[in-house]
Amino acid sequence: MAYQPPGGYQPRYGAPPQGQGGYGAPPQGQAGYGAPPPQRAPYGAPAGQPYGAAPYGGQQQQPYGAPGYGQQPAAGPPPGVDPNIYSWFVSVDQDKSGQITATELQQALTNSNWSHFNAETCRLMIGIFDRDQSGTINIQEFSALWNYIQQWKGVFERYDQDKSGAIEANELSTAFVQMGYNVSPQFTQMLVAKYDIAARRSLKLDDFIQACVMLKSLTDSFRQRDTNMNGTITISYEDFMSLVLLNRP
């Protein structure tokens, strides 16, 4: 069957900005990376972090649930790992296994409205950084995941133009266009409906990450099959089913 992505062909259809690396990585070079504006709840911060506090990892911010400020576990962080991130890792690792599961990660991450990240987004992110395919992440993998969340948070805040803590369909359309995705407003609305678990017609940070990673993954799979680079592919039934199953969050 022949399939063409919504909105027709665009030379960089679905392609992230040049130089972007890594499966599901946020667009590089976007403004707004790092900390949220003052007095805003820190997206992706540990559950229970005070509203409007400095972002996790700040010079004077104590990670929620971590050992006493300035007190690191006896072992200390491995070389190259931020001590603050290590402290938070230890606090999230509830069973002290040295590995973090998707369930433990979900209990530690919150959106701006203090709702926990949804389970599927946590499993998705664990899968991205779980290099040894153990189903869990160690401290080095967790450090990379933390930076990943901060980058997506920056992208999210840039396109959350009304500062509502959620991205509506029109804001998401703007984000997709600037990321290089050639999709129609109808497709964007369908995406919001799919990932908006609370039926609020908008996406929280966790929903936004999940939707963007899915879109990039499907686009990458499409590009591999679009050998003529004309925005159209011919695909067999089984290949189509495999594509959907392998890229479905």
N, C-alpha and C positions, 0 to 999 in steps of 0.2 A: 504494500500500500504506500501511497505517497503522502508525506506529511510535511506541512509547512508551519513554522511557529507563528502564533498570532502576531498580526501587525506587519507581516511580510518581511522580505529580506532587507537587512541593513548591513553594510560592510562589516561592522563590528557587532553583529547581532549577538547579544548575550555575552559578549567578550568583556572581561574585566579590564581595567586600565592596564597599559603595557607595564610589564615588570612585576605584575602581581604574581605571587607564588603561593602554593599550598592549597590543598582541597578546602573549599569553603571559606577561604580567607576573605576578610573584609577588604574593600577597595583601599589601595594605598594612596597617600597624598591627600586624604580628605581633611578638611578643617575640623576642629573640634575634638580631636583625640584627647584622651586623658580624662581629667577630672570634670565632673558636671559643674554647671555654674553655682556660685555660692547660694546657700539656702535651698538647694534642691536635693531631694532624696537621691543618694548615690545608687543608680541602677547597678544591679549586679553585686551590691555590697552584701556582706554577711548579714543574715537575718538578725534583727534587733539593733542594728547600728543606728545611732541617733539621727533623726532627720536633720538634714542640713550640715551634718558633720563633715569634716575633711574626708576626702576619698580614702579608701583603704590603701595603706602603704604610704600615706602622708607622714611627714616628719614627726608630727605630734599626735597622730591618730592611733589609738589602741585597737587592734583587730578584735572584733567581738568574739568572745569565747576563747581567746588565745591566752597563753600564760601571762602573768603579770607584766605590765609594761616594762620593757628593758630587760626582762628575764626570759632567756631562751631555754629550751629543753637542754639537758646536759650534753646530748650528742652534738647539738648545734647544727646549723644548716650546711648542706654539702657545698663544696666550692662552686661559685658562680650563681648561687641561689640567694635571692633577697631574703634577709632574716625575717622581715615582716611577712612575706609570703610563706616562709617556712613555719612561722608561728601559727598562721591561719591554717596551713595544711595539717599541723598536729591537732589543732582544735576540731577540725572537720573530720579527721580520721578517728571516728568514735570507737572503733574496735581495736585501735592501736596496731593495725596490721601493717602499716607502712604503705598502704594502698588505699585509694579512695574509690568507692563505688558510685554509680549513678544516683543511688538512693541517698548516700551521704552528701553528694554534691547538691542534690535538690533541696535538702534541708538547710543548706548554707547560703543559697543564692536567692535573692528577692528582686522583684521589679520595683518600680517607683511607688507602687501602691501597697507595698509590703507583701504582696502575694508571692508565694514561692514559684520559682521557675517550674514550668510543666515538666513532667517526667520524660516525655519524648525528646525535648530539647536537651536535657541533661544526658540522656543515652546517646544522642547524636554527637554531642561534644566529646563525651568520653570516647566514642568510636573514632573520632577524628584524631585524637591525641594518644590513643592506646596503641603505641607502636609495636608492642610485643603480643598484641591480640589476647591479652589476659582478661579483658572485660573490666579492668580497673586501671587507674593511673597512679604512677609514683610521683615523687616530689618534682623531678625534672619535667615530667609531662604535665603536672599540675601547674607549674610555673609558666609553661608555654600556654596552657589553657587560660590562665588568669590574664595574661597579656592579650590574648585573643578576645576575651570578653570585653576588656577595656577598649580595644579597637572598635569592636562592634558598637559599644556604648557611644563612642564618639560619633560614629556614622548615624546612629539612631537619633542622638540629640540634634545633629545638624538638620535632619529632615523633620523632626518634631517641631514644626515652626510655631505652633501655638503653645508649646511647652506644657502640653496636657499630660505628658507621661505615656502617651499612646500615639501611634501613627495611623491616621485615617487613610482611606483609599486614595484621595487626591494627593496627599503627602507621599504615599508609597509610589504613586505613578511618577512623581517628580524624582524620587530617589532612583527608580529603575532607569529612567531616561538618562540621568546623569551618570549612572553606573555603566551605561552602554547597552542596556537591554531594550530591544525593540518589541514591546508588548502593548497591547491595546488597553484602554481603560476598563473594558469589559473583563479582560483577563485579570487585571489587577483586582477588581471587585470580587471576582471568583476566588482569587487567592486569599483575600481578606476573609471571605466567608468560610474558607476551608480551615484556616489557622486561628480564627477568632473563636476560641473555645467558649468564652463568656458571652458571645453574641452581642458585643457592644459596637460592632461595625468598625473596629479599630484593632491594632496589634500592639501588645505590650512588647518589651524588649525581647523576652524569650520567644514569643511568636514570630517576631521580626527576624531574629537570627535563624530560626528554623525554616521560615519561608525563603530567605535569601540563600541559605545553603542548599536547599532543595532546587531552587531555580538555577543556581550555578552548576550543580551536579548534572541536572538534566541537560543544560545547555552544552556542557563539556562533552557529554555523551552524544548529543546531536552533532556537534562540530566534528567529532571523530568520523562520523558517517557521511558528513557533507563534504565529500572529497572534491567536488567541483566548486565549492564555496559559493553556491548560488541560492542558499537558503531553503533548498528542497532536498529531501532524501527519499529513496525508495527502500522500504524496510519490510522484512518478512514478518509474519504473524508472531513467530516464536521470538525473534529478535526484539520486536516491539514489547512483548510481554516481559522479556528479560530486562530490557531497558527500564521499564516502569518498576519492576520489582526491586532491582538493584539500586535504584535511585529514590525509592520512596522512603521518606523519613519515618 
